[in-house]
Amino acid sequence: MTPSASIISSAVASQTITDSEGRQLTVHRLTALDRLRLFKAAGPALAQNQPWLGMAIIASSVIAIDGVPMPAPVNEWQIESMIGRLGDAGIAAIADALQHPLELASAESVDSAGN
């Protein structure tokens, strides 16, 4: 794989995890553009609120729940709605997955290889 293909692959790769409630959550690491759009959706005050923004980043990393695609949030209400839907179980599972970049990277390699 070329270096540029590797960068593109890692930017769009995803991982499916299971939370303690048995839901299949497909997550991906937010790109710079994803984060910029999240700041816009949060608005100027909430984009400065680090605890709120941390939860928003976790929730915005979800691209599907039980195989159903989830669109990226475009406003504060949609961000909070996703956090409410995920609950403590979903947030904890996603945070754990995003804290382990090596596991996410190896899972992405398997996904991109079609295995």
N, C-alpha and C positions, 0 to 999 in steps of 0.2 A: 504494500500500500504506500502510495506517495505521501510525503509530509502534509501536503494540502488536503488530500483525501482523508488522512487521519484526523486532521483538525475538524473538517466538516463532519465526519462520522461521529466524533465525540460530541460535537455541538448539538446534533440532532438525535443522538442515541437515547434510549430509555431503558428503564428497568421496571419490572412488575414485582411488587412486594405484596405480602398479605398482612393485614393488621390483625389485632387480637379479636376483632369481631368477624374475621373470616372474609373481609372484603379484599378483592384484588385491586390494588392501586398502582397504576402505571405512572411513573414519575420520570422527570428529566431535569437536568441542571439548567437553570435559567441562563440564557445568553445575555450579553450586554444589552442587546435590543429588548429582550424580554424584561430585564430589570428597568430599563428606561420607561417602557410602557407601564410597568407596575407603579413606578413613581408618579407618572401622570394620572393613573387611575386612583391612586391614594390621595392625591392633592398635596399642596405644599405643606400643610401642617402635619399630616400623618406621615409623609415621607421623611420628616425629621424625628419622628417618634420611633426610636430603635426597637423597643419591645413589640410594638404593633407591626412594624415593618418586617421584623423577623418572622412573626407568625404569617404575615401576608406572603412572604417569599416561600415559606414551606407550603402553604396552601396553593400558591400559584404554580408550584412545581408539578402538580397533578395534571395529567393530560387525559386520564381515563379512570373511571371507577367501574369495576366489574365489566370491563370491555366497552363501556359506553363513553364515547369521547366527551371531554369537558373543555369548553372554550376558555380561552384566557380571559380573566376578568378585566372589565374596562371601567369599573367605578368602585367606590368604597362599598356599596351595598353588595355587589357581586363577590368581592373579596371576603366580606364578613359572612355571606351566605355559604361560601365554600368552607370556611373555617367551621361554621356551625354544622355543616353536613359531615365533615371529616370527624369532628369531635376529638376528644383526647386520644382515643385509640389510633385514629388515622394520623393525627399530627405527630404522635410519638413514633409511629412506624416510619413515617416519611423523614422525620428529623434523623432517626437512626440510620436510615439508608443514605441520606445525603452527607452524613458525617464520615462515611467510609468510602472515600473516593476509589481505593484500589478494588474493593468489591464491586462497585458500580462500573468501573472501567472493565473488569474482567467479564462481568455480565453483559456489558455492551458489546464486547468482542464476540461472545457467543451469539448474541442476537444478530449482529451484522453478518456473521458467518452462516446464518440460517439454521443453526443447531438448536 
